[in-house]
């Protein structure tokens, strides 16, 4: 289950950021997960709850946004949603397609620092 390692990494960096900025608590962590990232949202929630126990992130909300596949045709240069993971341009039917999004995993902690809610970017 690689979600455990991902959750540990997210929480470790969030806690380091909290400490470096003299924060007191992590309220939420926002995560963007591409549909082809290989990360299962339910498993990530489970692992997140486990690794935050006893930390400044305990009770923090893990907010997951699923990012759909998006591509660009290298022949006609049109961008399009890649339905059913088809790597075929719907405009010119070319197979020369570049993936623009849908495989990535990005996160942002919301941290309470000196009386101000701060968003890590």
C-alpha positions as CSV (number, residue, x, y, z in Angstrom):
1,X,0.0,0.0,0.0
2,X,2.0,3.0,-1.2
3,X,-0.7,5.3,0.1
4,X,0.9,4.9,3.6
5,X,4.2,6.2,2.3
6,X,2.4,9.1,0.5
7,X,0.5,10.0,3.7
8,X,3.7,9.8,5.8
9,X,5.5,12.1,3.3
10,X,2.7,14.6,3.2
11,X,2.4,14.8,7.0
12,X,6.2,14.9,7.5
13,X,6.6,17.9,5.2
14,X,3.5,19.6,6.6
15,X,4.8,19.2,10.2
16,X,8.3,20.5,9.1
17,X,6.6,23.5,7.5
18,X,4.5,24.0,10.6
19,X,7.6,24.0,12.9
20,X,9.7,26.2,10.5
21,X,7.0,28.8,10.5
22,X,6.2,28.6,14.3
23,X,2.8,27.3,13.6
24,X,0.6,25.6,16.2
25,X,-1.8,23.3,14.3
26,X,-2.6,22.0,10.9
27,X,-6.3,22.4,10.1
28,X,-6.4,20.7,6.7
29,X,-4.3,19.5,3.8
30,X,-5.6,19.9,0.3
31,X,-4.5,17.2,-2.1
32,X,-5.0,17.1,-5.9
33,X,-4.8,13.5,-7.3
34,X,-4.8,12.7,-10.9
35,X,-7.1,9.9,-12.0
36,X,-4.1,7.9,-13.3
37,X,-1.8,8.8,-10.3
38,X,-2.3,5.3,-8.9
39,X,-3.4,6.8,-5.6
40,X,-6.7,5.5,-4.1
41,X,-8.4,8.3,-2.2
42,X,-10.1,6.0,0.4
43,X,-6.8,4.3,1.2
44,X,-5.1,7.7,1.5
45,X,-7.8,8.9,3.9
46,X,-7.3,5.8,6.0
47,X,-3.5,6.1,6.1
48,X,-3.7,9.9,6.7
49,X,-5.8,9.3,9.8
50,X,-3.3,6.7,11.1
51,X,-0.2,8.8,10.6
52,X,-1.6,12.0,12.1
53,X,-2.4,10.4,15.4
54,X,-0.6,12.2,18.2
55,X,0.7,15.1,16.0
56,X,-0.2,18.7,15.3
57,X,-2.1,17.4,12.3
58,X,-4.4,15.1,14.3
59,X,-7.9,15.9,13.4
60,X,-6.9,17.8,10.3
61,X,-9.2,17.3,7.3
62,X,-7.7,15.7,4.2
63,X,-9.5,17.4,1.3
64,X,-9.0,15.4,-2.0
65,X,-9.8,16.8,-5.4
66,X,-9.7,14.4,-8.3
67,X,-8.0,15.8,-11.4
68,X,-9.3,14.4,-14.8
69,X,-7.1,13.4,-17.7
70,X,-6.4,16.2,-20.1
71,X,-4.4,16.1,-23.3
72,X,-3.1,18.1,-26.3
73,X,-2.8,16.9,-29.8
74,X,0.7,17.3,-31.2
75,X,-0.6,17.5,-34.8
76,X,-3.5,20.0,-34.5
77,X,-2.6,21.5,-31.1
78,X,-6.1,21.2,-29.7
79,X,-6.5,20.5,-26.0
80,X,-9.2,18.1,-24.8
81,X,-10.5,16.0,-22.0
82,X,-9.3,12.4,-22.3
83,X,-12.4,10.4,-21.8
84,X,-11.9,6.7,-21.0
85,X,-8.2,7.3,-21.1
86,X,-8.2,7.3,-24.9
87,X,-5.0,8.8,-26.3
88,X,-6.6,9.8,-29.6
89,X,-7.4,13.4,-30.6
90,X,-11.2,13.8,-30.9
91,X,-10.6,16.7,-33.5
92,X,-8.2,15.1,-36.0
93,X,-8.0,11.4,-34.7
94,X,-4.2,11.6,-34.4
95,X,-2.5,9.3,-31.9
96,X,0.2,11.9,-31.3
97,X,-1.2,13.0,-28.0
98,X,0.6,14.6,-25.0
99,X,-0.8,14.1,-21.5
100,X,-1.2,17.5,-19.7
101,X,-2.7,16.4,-16.5
102,X,-4.2,13.4,-14.7
103,X,-1.1,11.5,-13.4
104,X,0.1,13.9,-10.7
105,X,-0.4,14.3,-7.0
106,X,-0.1,17.8,-5.4
107,X,-0.8,18.9,-1.8
108,X,-1.2,22.1,0.2
109,X,-1.3,22.2,4.0
110,X,-3.5,24.8,5.8
111,X,-1.5,25.8,8.9
112,X,-2.3,28.1,11.8
113,X,0.7,30.4,12.3
114,X,0.7,33.2,14.9
115,X,-3.0,33.7,14.8
116,X,-3.3,33.6,11.0
117,X,-4.4,30.7,8.8
118,X,-1.6,30.2,6.2
119,X,-1.8,28.2,3.0
120,X,1.4,26.6,1.8
121,X,1.9,26.8,-2.0
